């Protein structure tokens, strides 16, 4: 039995592995970790053997269905002084990447797993230090026990790590200043759990997902307020299509007298639930601006005299049938009513109508003016993948979210315009650029780099479309359209069988980067901005002057460091600041 410690950024790839990999990658027996109060520190345990065995992080009775097999149990023990710290231990599962390799990502909700001979099994160990934890250094031991069948457990070895908890305290996630916007796809959640859309059962599951987003410091609640605004991502053109449709959270009825009524109960419930988990800075509306229409005409606009492809389905009480609005006046009445309802809730200042990747500036401006005429109080937000939209003077745009390639190309323009924008300035990545990114095949550290890059570019935060855009069978495979969407492009979490999300290593790595951002922000507020600038200059390999010319197609190491110790220097700076130095 071989076992050792690895960094939280360790990524195991199972394929054709060198015969000595298990020996080489289990050599470290002790580590030192640092975190703040209201923070956590993590590492991985890796275990392997020359024979098959069962590995468990639980205490339940365990036998192998195939007969006698060794059972190895991992137990994390904290010293008496560390009782205020909370350990969390999760098995790490593998997912198949587009290159055929199976790579570590999902934090499993099961407590045991079968490990084949000469394979490595990872265990994620996270120690949570609450906001009231006492600063100091704590000792932690990881013990391994083994038995077969009815034998008594016997110890087979131990690992250890020290954890230094600093005096500094992180704010609660809802108080983070890093502006995180991970879009929520709630119809997909309903499908994966086979529950009725907007039912009590659906909302019980949604709550678990919103809680996981709140723990990251998510700022925006996503509300789809028309039918299929992304046209199912054009899945009808795929050989093996997945259901990616998102549906209106507002129920529309046309009364027998010809008037329309709108049921906002599900929408209001979602807003309230998001607020419960600290997601209350923004209410993001999808489906009112720049609705995607497929080039083959399959998914077009039911309203012929309106410049956008908004689709609104309603139940007609007079005929007893479902229909789609086809008149511009009906559509505008819905938009005005929605605006009035949100105003009545007192949340209009938080509302942002989202436009996703407009391509034609003239057409987008026409669509924009039509929406502004119907609902002039709505503020707008645009995900931009064409640089000319950054410099264009567009009425009502409050928040700009350029793709990272555009942010690089237009860095000087963004810096110049930022004081006049009036809202947030974020960046996003999707299936491209490939670096830095949060894909299964991305270097582990790149998820942590995402907030660091926002700090380096002086942007407010980060947006991604992919929290739960799972293909049809995500627990079997998350691969979908591999030529276009690399594995991992469609999700940050996985649908757990207990009604909640299974988090991923990428989630944890991003969370670490967000917390780093908050710590750097605190340092700047305390007059340590020069130290933060030196830290950023030490990990990024470009200057401001080069940003308009550097290509994200360069090798990753030419753009930023992939050495975790370069980023962990942040904690050395924090520790030095507490001791009175820099």
BAPA-460057 format. One record per residue (C-alpha): x, y, z. Coordinates in nm, 3 decimals, always signed. Example, Ala and Ser with C-alpha at 12.3 -4.5 7.8 and 13.67 -1.06 7.14 Angstrom:
# residues 2
{{+1.230, -0.450, +0.780}}
{{+1.367, -0.106, +0.714}}
***
This chain:
# residues 582
{{+0.000, +0.000, +0.000}}
{{+0.143, +0.336, -0.111}}
{{+0.008, +0.672, -0.002}}
{{+0.119, +1.033, +0.010}}
{{+0.017, +1.398, -0.009}}
{{-0.027, +1.623, -0.309}}
{{-0.117, +1.987, -0.359}}
{{-0.484, +2.075, -0.397}}
{{-0.396, +2.145, -0.763}}
{{-0.284, +1.790, -0.836}}
{{-0.457, +1.651, -1.143}}
{{-0.441, +1.278, -1.202}}
{{-0.479, +1.148, -1.558}}
{{-0.559, +0.781, -1.593}}
{{-0.457, +0.626, -1.920}}
{{-0.130, +0.460, -2.006}}
{{+0.053, +0.541, -1.685}}
{{+0.425, +0.484, -1.615}}
{{+0.488, +0.173, -1.406}}
{{+0.648, +0.378, -1.130}}
{{+0.387, +0.656, -1.115}}
{{+0.232, +0.534, -0.791}}
{{+0.572, +0.531, -0.621}}
{{+0.672, +0.874, -0.750}}
{{+0.346, +1.050, -0.671}}
{{+0.304, +0.919, -0.317}}
{{+0.646, +1.028, -0.191}}
{{+0.543, +1.337, +0.008}}
{{+0.436, +1.256, +0.363}}
{{+0.411, +1.599, +0.521}}
{{+0.296, +1.947, +0.416}}
{{+0.245, +2.294, +0.558}}
{{-0.071, +2.494, +0.480}}
{{-0.180, +2.848, +0.554}}
{{-0.520, +3.014, +0.554}}
{{-0.706, +3.305, +0.710}}
{{-1.007, +3.303, +0.937}}
{{-1.331, +3.260, +0.742}}
{{-1.119, +3.067, +0.492}}
{{-1.003, +2.712, +0.426}}
{{-0.692, +2.522, +0.324}}
{{-0.685, +2.207, +0.113}}
{{-0.462, +1.925, -0.003}}
{{-0.503, +1.584, -0.160}}
{{-0.424, +1.236, -0.033}}
{{-0.327, +0.988, -0.305}}
{{-0.345, +0.613, -0.244}}
{{-0.249, +0.316, -0.463}}
{{-0.150, -0.050, -0.439}}
{{-0.038, -0.349, -0.646}}
{{-0.378, -0.509, -0.584}}
{{-0.740, -0.404, -0.605}}
{{-0.888, -0.257, -0.288}}
{{-1.179, -0.052, -0.155}}
{{-1.105, +0.296, -0.024}}
{{-1.345, +0.461, +0.218}}
{{-1.362, +0.798, +0.389}}
{{-1.664, +0.690, +0.595}}
{{-1.725, +0.464, +0.893}}
{{-2.003, +0.246, +0.752}}
{{-1.966, -0.133, +0.732}}
{{-1.824, -0.216, +0.391}}
{{-1.789, -0.541, +0.193}}
{{-1.703, -0.586, -0.175}}
{{-1.974, -0.741, -0.391}}
{{-1.715, -0.960, -0.565}}
{{-1.588, -1.126, -0.250}}
{{-1.287, -1.074, -0.022}}
{{-1.105, -0.749, -0.091}}
{{-0.892, -0.525, +0.133}}
{{-1.074, -0.220, +0.272}}
{{-0.860, +0.087, +0.339}}
{{-1.008, +0.365, +0.553}}
{{-0.881, +0.722, +0.571}}
{{-0.936, +0.921, +0.889}}
{{-0.844, +1.288, +0.939}}
{{-0.760, +1.384, +1.297}}
{{-0.701, +1.735, +1.431}}
{{-0.519, +1.807, +1.754}}
{{-0.718, +1.908, +2.060}}
{{-0.652, +2.278, +2.004}}
{{-0.798, +2.254, +1.652}}
{{-1.149, +2.148, +1.749}}
{{-1.289, +2.475, +1.608}}
{{-1.162, +2.372, +1.265}}
{{-1.390, +2.160, +1.048}}
{{-1.241, +1.893, +0.819}}
{{-1.423, +1.790, +0.502}}
{{-1.311, +1.479, +0.315}}
{{-1.428, +1.385, -0.035}}
{{-1.331, +1.117, -0.284}}
{{-1.233, +1.257, -0.623}}
{{-1.383, +1.107, -0.938}}
{{-1.251, +1.104, -1.292}}
{{-1.421, +1.230, -1.608}}
{{-1.323, +1.162, -1.965}}
{{-1.158, +1.446, -2.153}}
{{-1.169, +1.492, -2.529}}
{{-0.824, +1.336, -2.569}}
{{-0.952, +1.009, -2.421}}
{{-0.777, +1.049, -2.087}}
{{-0.977, +1.023, -1.765}}
{{-0.892, +1.321, -1.548}}
{{-0.974, +1.416, -1.192}}
{{-1.253, +1.668, -1.139}}
{{-1.573, +1.569, -0.959}}
{{-1.595, +1.563, -0.579}}
{{-1.804, +1.254, -0.526}}
{{-2.094, +1.231, -0.282}}
{{-2.019, +0.865, -0.212}}
{{-1.801, +0.756, +0.079}}
{{-1.625, +0.455, -0.080}}
{{-1.482, +0.354, -0.415}}
{{-1.320, +0.053, -0.581}}
{{-0.957, +0.116, -0.677}}
{{-0.796, -0.105, -0.938}}
{{-0.443, -0.230, -0.896}}
{{-0.168, +0.017, -0.990}}
{{-0.414, +0.304, -1.014}}
{{-0.411, +0.611, -0.793}}
{{-0.714, +0.730, -0.602}}
{{-0.734, +1.091, -0.487}}
{{-0.901, +1.220, -0.174}}
{{-0.972, +1.592, -0.129}}
{{-0.914, +1.712, +0.226}}
{{-1.029, +2.062, +0.315}}
{{-0.997, +2.222, +0.657}}
{{-1.244, +2.503, +0.720}}
{{-1.139, +2.776, +0.961}}
{{-1.446, +2.970, +1.076}}
{{-1.450, +3.344, +1.118}}
{{-1.407, +3.296, +1.496}}
{{-1.122, +3.043, +1.474}}
{{-0.825, +3.118, +1.694}}
{{-0.512, +3.219, +1.500}}
{{-0.215, +2.989, +1.545}}
{{-0.052, +2.677, +1.413}}
{{-0.235, +2.346, +1.430}}
{{-0.120, +1.988, +1.375}}
{{-0.327, +1.747, +1.168}}
{{-0.278, +1.375, +1.109}}
{{-0.424, +1.154, +0.836}}
{{-0.430, +0.790, +0.940}}
{{-0.486, +0.490, +0.716}}
{{-0.634, +0.163, +0.842}}
{{-0.682, -0.167, +0.661}}
{{-0.875, -0.490, +0.702}}
{{-1.019, -0.770, +0.492}}
{{-1.351, -0.940, +0.560}}
{{-1.386, -1.006, +0.937}}
{{-1.037, -0.903, +1.036}}
{{-0.978, -0.626, +1.286}}
{{-0.861, -0.299, +1.135}}
{{-0.489, -0.241, +1.163}}
{{-0.301, +0.086, +1.104}}
{{-0.095, +0.090, +0.786}}
{{+0.058, +0.437, +0.817}}
{{-0.004, +0.805, +0.859}}
{{+0.052, +1.140, +0.693}}
{{+0.061, +1.479, +0.856}}
{{+0.029, +1.846, +0.782}}
{{+0.052, +2.168, +0.974}}
{{-0.204, +2.444, +0.930}}
{{-0.130, +2.803, +1.021}}
{{-0.443, +3.014, +1.066}}
{{-0.363, +3.384, +1.033}}
{{-0.526, +3.663, +1.230}}
{{-0.668, +3.812, +0.910}}
{{-1.033, +3.740, +0.844}}
{{-1.202, +3.698, +0.509}}
{{-1.545, +3.857, +0.474}}
{{-1.849, +3.634, +0.429}}
{{-1.900, +3.536, +0.062}}
{{-2.200, +3.767, +0.021}}
{{-1.967, +4.055, +0.109}}
{{-1.701, +3.965, -0.148}}
{{-1.624, +4.248, -0.386}}
{{-1.521, +4.015, -0.667}}
{{-1.816, +4.023, -0.905}}
{{-1.896, +3.664, -0.998}}
{{-2.167, +3.590, -1.253}}
{{-2.218, +3.221, -1.327}}
{{-2.539, +3.177, -1.525}}
{{-2.806, +2.945, -1.387}}
{{-2.988, +2.705, -1.620}}
{{-3.281, +2.589, -1.412}}
{{-3.480, +2.402, -1.676}}
{{-3.178, +2.177, -1.723}}
{{-3.170, +2.113, -1.348}}
{{-3.538, +2.010, -1.360}}
{{-3.467, +1.768, -1.645}}
{{-3.174, +1.600, -1.476}}
{{-3.374, +1.537, -1.159}}
{{-3.695, +1.451, -1.346}}
{{-3.908, +1.702, -1.156}}
{{-4.174, +1.938, -1.286}}
{{-4.044, +2.281, -1.380}}
{{-4.097, +2.538, -1.102}}
{{-4.257, +2.281, -0.872}}
{{-4.182, +2.265, -0.499}}
{{-3.954, +1.967, -0.569}}
{{-3.769, +2.172, -0.830}}
{{-3.723, +2.467, -0.596}}
{{-3.594, +2.237, -0.320}}
{{-3.317, +2.129, -0.560}}
{{-3.260, +2.483, -0.690}}
{{-3.200, +2.594, -0.333}}
{{-2.906, +2.355, -0.300}}
{{-2.753, +2.492, -0.619}}
{{-2.805, +2.854, -0.516}}
{{-2.637, +2.775, -0.184}}
{{-2.332, +2.643, -0.370}}
{{-2.323, +2.959, -0.580}}
{{-2.363, +3.177, -0.273}}
{{-2.060, +3.008, -0.119}}
{{-1.855, +3.135, -0.413}}
{{-1.981, +3.490, -0.371}}
{{-2.216, +3.483, -0.671}}
{{-2.375, +3.823, -0.736}}
{{-2.644, +3.767, -1.003}}
{{-2.967, +3.568, -1.007}}
{{-3.043, +3.440, -1.359}}
{{-3.405, +3.466, -1.477}}
{{-3.513, +3.342, -1.819}}
{{-3.823, +3.546, -1.904}}
{{-3.909, +3.418, -2.252}}
{{-3.891, +3.083, -2.425}}
{{-3.563, +2.923, -2.540}}
{{-3.353, +3.242, -2.572}}
{{-3.050, +3.041, -2.689}}
{{-3.260, +2.823, -2.923}}
{{-3.131, +2.515, -2.746}}
{{-2.780, +2.611, -2.859}}
{{-2.880, +2.480, -3.203}}
{{-2.873, +2.124, -3.072}}
{{-3.107, +2.011, -3.351}}
{{-2.807, +2.018, -3.584}}
{{-2.612, +1.762, -3.379}}
{{-2.597, +1.392, -3.460}}
{{-2.674, +1.313, -3.095}}
{{-2.857, +1.622, -2.967}}
{{-2.889, +1.709, -2.600}}
{{-3.186, +1.898, -2.458}}
{{-3.047, +2.243, -2.371}}
{{-3.368, +2.447, -2.384}}
{{-3.444, +2.703, -2.113}}
{{-3.802, +2.807, -2.050}}
{{-3.987, +3.114, -1.927}}
{{-4.020, +3.146, -1.549}}
{{-4.326, +3.370, -1.600}}
{{-4.656, +3.196, -1.676}}
{{-4.873, +3.386, -1.926}}
{{-5.251, +3.351, -1.964}}
{{-5.485, +3.521, -2.209}}
{{-5.821, +3.558, -2.045}}
{{-6.147, +3.498, -2.222}}
{{-6.195, +3.875, -2.253}}
{{-5.870, +3.901, -2.454}}
{{-5.654, +4.056, -2.178}}
{{-5.326, +3.906, -2.067}}
{{-5.235, +3.816, -1.710}}
{{-4.889, +3.722, -1.587}}
{{-4.804, +3.490, -1.302}}
{{-4.477, +3.602, -1.142}}
{{-4.487, +3.372, -0.841}}
{{-4.203, +3.144, -0.955}}
{{-3.989, +3.443, -1.049}}
{{-4.048, +3.617, -0.717}}
{{-3.974, +3.293, -0.533}}
{{-3.646, +3.255, -0.717}}
{{-3.540, +3.612, -0.640}}
{{-3.620, +3.562, -0.272}}
{{-3.436, +3.229, -0.260}}
{{-3.127, +3.376, -0.424}}
{{-3.128, +3.661, -0.174}}
{{-3.134, +3.407, +0.110}}
{{-2.791, +3.290, -0.004}}
{{-2.647, +3.636, -0.053}}
{{-2.713, +3.655, -0.429}}
{{-2.877, +3.995, -0.428}}
{{-2.673, +4.248, -0.622}}
{{-2.822, +4.173, -0.962}}
{{-3.132, +4.025, -1.123}}
{{-3.023, +3.920, -1.469}}
{{-3.299, +3.884, -1.732}}
{{-3.246, +3.661, -2.034}}
{{-3.466, +3.645, -2.340}}
{{-3.555, +4.012, -2.394}}
{{-3.257, +4.126, -2.598}}
{{-3.053, +3.964, -2.874}}
{{-3.236, +3.634, -2.866}}
{{-3.041, +3.375, -3.067}}
{{-3.196, +3.270, -3.397}}
{{-3.050, +2.980, -3.593}}
{{-2.920, +3.048, -3.940}}
{{-3.121, +2.763, -4.089}}
{{-3.442, +2.940, -3.985}}
{{-3.569, +2.660, -3.762}}
{{-3.569, +2.885, -3.457}}
{{-3.680, +3.227, -3.570}}
{{-3.913, +3.497, -3.442}}
{{-4.289, +3.445, -3.400}}
{{-4.338, +3.824, -3.402}}
{{-4.271, +3.935, -3.757}}
{{-4.274, +4.313, -3.700}}
{{-4.038, +4.322, -3.401}}
{{-3.660, +4.330, -3.462}}
{{-3.575, +4.065, -3.201}}
{{-3.665, +3.697, -3.182}}
{{-3.849, +3.702, -2.848}}
{{-4.080, +3.400, -2.804}}
{{-4.368, +3.423, -2.557}}
{{-4.601, +3.128, -2.507}}
{{-4.938, +3.169, -2.338}}
{{-5.248, +2.971, -2.254}}
{{-5.561, +3.099, -2.428}}
{{-5.861, +3.045, -2.201}}
{{-6.111, +3.106, -2.482}}
{{-5.978, +2.829, -2.708}}
{{-5.821, +2.608, -2.440}}
{{-5.496, +2.598, -2.636}}
{{-5.138, +2.717, -2.597}}
{{-5.025, +2.979, -2.844}}
{{-4.735, +3.216, -2.908}}
{{-4.764, +3.593, -2.916}}
{{-4.742, +3.714, -3.274}}
{{-4.820, +4.085, -3.241}}
{{-4.569, +4.348, -3.145}}
{{-4.819, +4.521, -2.919}}
{{-4.872, +4.201, -2.718}}
{{-4.500, +4.149, -2.677}}
{{-4.445, +4.509, -2.566}}
{{-4.733, +4.482, -2.320}}
{{-4.557, +4.184, -2.159}}
{{-4.226, +4.371, -2.134}}
{{-4.394, +4.677, -1.981}}
{{-4.586, +4.461, -1.734}}
{{-4.264, +4.284, -1.634}}
{{-4.092, +4.617, -1.583}}
{{-4.380, +4.741, -1.369}}
{{-4.383, +4.425, -1.158}}
{{-4.011, +4.449, -1.086}}
{{-4.056, +4.816, -1.001}}
{{-4.332, +4.722, -0.758}}
{{-4.088, +4.486, -0.586}}
{{-3.843, +4.772, -0.546}}
{{-3.568, +4.589, -0.736}}
{{-3.554, +4.774, -1.068}}
{{-3.212, +4.924, -0.990}}
{{-3.072, +4.572, -0.965}}
{{-3.224, +4.450, -1.292}}
{{-2.999, +4.396, -1.592}}
{{-3.132, +4.278, -1.926}}
{{-2.860, +4.054, -2.066}}
{{-2.759, +4.047, -2.431}}
{{-2.538, +3.750, -2.517}}
{{-2.279, +3.801, -2.790}}
{{-2.449, +4.034, -3.040}}
{{-2.273, +4.019, -3.376}}
{{-2.434, +4.290, -3.594}}
{{-2.393, +4.637, -3.445}}
{{-2.668, +4.801, -3.651}}
{{-2.919, +4.523, -3.583}}
{{-2.832, +4.518, -3.215}}
{{-2.885, +4.892, -3.190}}
{{-3.229, +4.850, -3.352}}
{{-3.316, +4.578, -3.101}}
{{-3.183, +4.790, -2.821}}
{{-3.399, +5.086, -2.915}}
{{-3.709, +4.867, -2.940}}
{{-3.653, +4.736, -2.588}}
{{-3.576, +5.084, -2.455}}
{{-3.901, +5.211, -2.601}}
{{-4.100, +4.936, -2.427}}
{{-3.915, +4.945, -2.092}}
{{-3.701, +5.257, -2.058}}
{{-3.604, +5.191, -1.694}}
{{-3.431, +4.860, -1.765}}
{{-3.053, +4.879, -1.754}}
{{-2.860, +4.658, -1.991}}
{{-2.561, +4.428, -1.979}}
{{-2.375, +4.287, -2.280}}
{{-2.143, +3.992, -2.326}}
{{-1.917, +4.116, -2.604}}
{{-1.720, +3.901, -2.845}}
{{-1.676, +4.169, -3.112}}
{{-1.442, +4.449, -3.011}}
{{-1.634, +4.724, -3.193}}
{{-1.914, +4.694, -2.935}}
{{-1.676, +4.824, -2.666}}
{{-1.622, +5.163, -2.828}}
{{-1.976, +5.198, -2.967}}
{{-2.203, +5.444, -2.787}}
{{-2.502, +5.227, -2.703}}
{{-2.795, +5.371, -2.512}}
{{-2.872, +5.212, -2.176}}
{{-2.572, +4.978, -2.150}}
{{-2.462, +4.975, -1.786}}
{{-2.235, +4.672, -1.762}}
{{-1.978, +4.558, -2.019}}
{{-1.851, +4.200, -2.028}}
{{-1.595, +4.153, -2.305}}
{{-1.454, +3.813, -2.388}}
{{-1.099, +3.788, -2.259}}
{{-0.957, +3.820, -2.611}}
{{-1.147, +4.148, -2.654}}
{{-1.036, +4.265, -2.309}}
{{-0.675, +4.208, -2.412}}
{{-0.716, +4.377, -2.750}}
{{-0.908, +4.675, -2.610}}
{{-0.733, +4.705, -2.274}}
{{-0.646, +5.073, -2.319}}
{{-0.997, +5.160, -2.437}}
{{-1.152, +4.975, -2.143}}
{{-0.923, +5.151, -1.897}}
{{-1.009, +5.486, -2.056}}
{{-1.384, +5.424, -2.050}}
{{-1.414, +5.254, -1.714}}
{{-1.479, +5.572, -1.510}}
{{-1.765, +5.665, -1.745}}
{{-1.931, +5.324, -1.776}}
{{-2.122, +5.362, -1.451}}
{{-2.163, +4.988, -1.399}}
{{-1.949, +4.677, -1.379}}
{{-1.672, +4.579, -1.613}}
{{-1.618, +4.202, -1.619}}
{{-1.458, +3.957, -1.859}}
{{-1.563, +3.611, -1.969}}
{{-1.429, +3.297, -2.127}}
{{-1.627, +3.018, -2.290}}
{{-1.504, +2.751, -2.529}}
{{-1.238, +3.004, -2.617}}
{{-0.986, +3.136, -2.556}}
{{-0.840, +2.803, -2.453}}
{{-0.612, +2.973, -2.200}}
{{-0.659, +3.059, -1.931}}
{{-0.977, +2.856, -1.892}}
{{-1.163, +2.621, -1.663}}
{{-1.184, +2.317, -1.890}}
{{-1.111, +1.959, -1.790}}
{{-0.794, +1.979, -1.996}}
{{-0.687, +2.318, -1.860}}
{{-0.393, +2.328, -1.618}}
{{-0.538, +2.310, -1.268}}
{{-0.399, +2.646, -1.164}}
{{-0.585, +2.830, -1.443}}
{{-0.912, +2.820, -1.248}}
{{-0.734, +2.998, -0.964}}
{{-0.579, +3.242, -1.212}}
{{-0.921, +3.366, -1.333}}
{{-0.971, +3.618, -1.045}}
{{-0.602, +3.706, -1.040}}
{{-0.632, +3.808, -1.404}}
{{-0.930, +4.030, -1.320}}
{{-0.710, +4.199, -1.059}}
{{-0.427, +4.236, -1.309}}
{{-0.654, +4.390, -1.574}}
{{-0.828, +4.609, -1.314}}
{{-1.168, +4.455, -1.392}}
{{-1.451, +4.396, -1.147}}
{{-1.500, +4.025, -1.197}}
{{-1.575, +3.728, -1.417}}
{{-1.868, +3.575, -1.605}}
{{-1.919, +3.225, -1.738}}
{{-2.221, +3.059, -1.894}}
{{-2.159, +2.707, -1.773}}
{{-2.262, +2.625, -1.417}}
{{-2.516, +2.352, -1.506}}
{{-2.543, +2.336, -1.887}}
{{-2.508, +1.959, -1.876}}
{{-2.560, +1.739, -2.182}}
{{-2.822, +1.468, -2.147}}
{{-2.617, +1.212, -1.950}}
{{-2.356, +1.411, -1.756}}
{{-2.275, +1.139, -1.504}}
{{-2.182, +0.911, -1.792}}
{{-2.001, +1.174, -1.996}}
{{-1.976, +1.552, -2.003}}
{{-1.838, +1.544, -2.357}}
{{-2.058, +1.724, -2.606}}
{{-1.958, +1.879, -2.937}}
{{-1.588, +1.818, -2.859}}
{{-1.479, +1.999, -3.176}}
{{-1.650, +2.313, -3.045}}
{{-1.713, +2.273, -2.672}}
{{-1.415, +2.116, -2.493}}
{{-1.504, +1.888, -2.202}}
{{-1.586, +2.100, -1.900}}
{{-1.708, +2.395, -2.103}}
{{-2.068, +2.317, -2.005}}
{{-2.042, +2.270, -1.629}}
{{-1.873, +2.362, -1.302}}
{{-2.070, +2.114, -1.091}}
{{-2.241, +1.777, -1.143}}
{{-2.598, +1.663, -1.061}}
{{-2.567, +1.472, -0.734}}
{{-2.804, +1.188, -0.660}}
{{-2.912, +1.340, -0.328}}
{{-3.072, +1.645, -0.491}}
{{-2.774, +1.876, -0.466}}
{{-2.466, +1.953, -0.672}}
{{-2.146, +1.754, -0.658}}
{{-1.877, +2.019, -0.664}}
{{-1.561, +1.992, -0.871}}
{{-1.194, +2.056, -0.826}}
{{-1.239, +2.343, -1.072}}
{{-1.501, +2.493, -0.838}}
{{-1.258, +2.467, -0.547}}
{{-0.971, +2.614, -0.748}}
{{-1.187, +2.906, -0.862}}
{{-1.302, +2.959, -0.504}}
{{-0.940, +2.981, -0.392}}
{{-0.871, +3.245, -0.658}}
{{-1.175, +3.450, -0.554}}
{{-1.058, +3.445, -0.194}}
{{-0.710, +3.549, -0.308}}
{{-0.870, +3.844, -0.488}}
{{-1.046, +3.947, -0.166}}
{{-0.724, +3.926, +0.031}}
{{-0.540, +4.138, -0.226}}
{{-0.824, +4.391, -0.212}}
{{-0.788, +4.408, +0.165}}
{{-0.415, +4.465, +0.131}}
{{-0.467, +4.752, -0.110}}
{{-0.713, +4.912, +0.132}}
{{-0.445, +4.889, +0.401}}
{{-0.184, +5.069, +0.195}}
{{-0.006, +4.755, +0.070}}
{{-0.091, +4.812, -0.295}}
{{+0.274, +4.813, -0.407}}
{{+0.325, +4.468, -0.257}}
{{+0.015, +4.344, -0.443}}
{{+0.141, +4.495, -0.770}}
{{+0.475, +4.319, -0.728}}
{{+0.293, +3.995, -0.661}}
{{+0.084, +4.033, -0.977}}
{{+0.388, +4.132, -1.183}}
{{+0.560, +3.820, -1.056}}
{{+0.296, +3.582, -1.189}}
{{+0.195, +3.752, -1.516}}
{{+0.440, +3.772, -1.806}}
{{+0.315, +4.083, -1.981}}
{{+0.311, +4.458, -1.931}}
{{+0.025, +4.701, -1.984}}
{{+0.195, +4.823, -2.302}}
{{+0.196, +4.469, -2.445}}
{{-0.170, +4.392, -2.382}}
{{-0.290, +4.511, -2.721}}
{{-0.038, +4.294, -2.901}}
{{+0.005, +3.978, -2.692}}
{{-0.186, +3.674, -2.814}}
{{-0.365, +3.431, -2.588}}
{{-0.255, +3.162, -2.833}}
{{+0.094, +3.182, -2.686}}
{{+0.201, +2.897, -2.456}}
{{+0.048, +2.939, -2.112}}
{{+0.388, +2.971, -1.943}}
{{+0.464, +3.271, -2.166}}
{{+0.160, +3.453, -2.024}}
{{+0.155, +3.355, -1.656}}
{{+0.319, +3.129, -1.402}}
{{+0.184, +2.778, -1.353}}
{{+0.374, +2.734, -1.027}}
{{+0.133, +2.739, -0.727}}
{{+0.408, +2.867, -0.498}}
{{+0.415, +3.194, -0.694}}
{{+0.050, +3.252, -0.600}}
{{+0.090, +3.123, -0.245}}
{{+0.340, +3.405, -0.188}}
{{+0.027, +3.603, -0.110}}
{{+0.006, +3.424, +0.224}}
{{+0.371, +3.498, +0.299}}
{{+0.293, +3.867, +0.243}}
{{-0.009, +3.846, +0.472}}
{{+0.193, +3.672, +0.739}}
{{+0.470, +3.930, +0.713}}
{{+0.216, +4.213, +0.739}}
{{+0.080, +4.062, +1.060}}
{{+0.432, +4.045, +1.200}}
{{+0.491, +4.410, +1.117}}
{{+0.690, +4.372, +0.796}}
{{+0.589, +4.359, +0.431}}
***
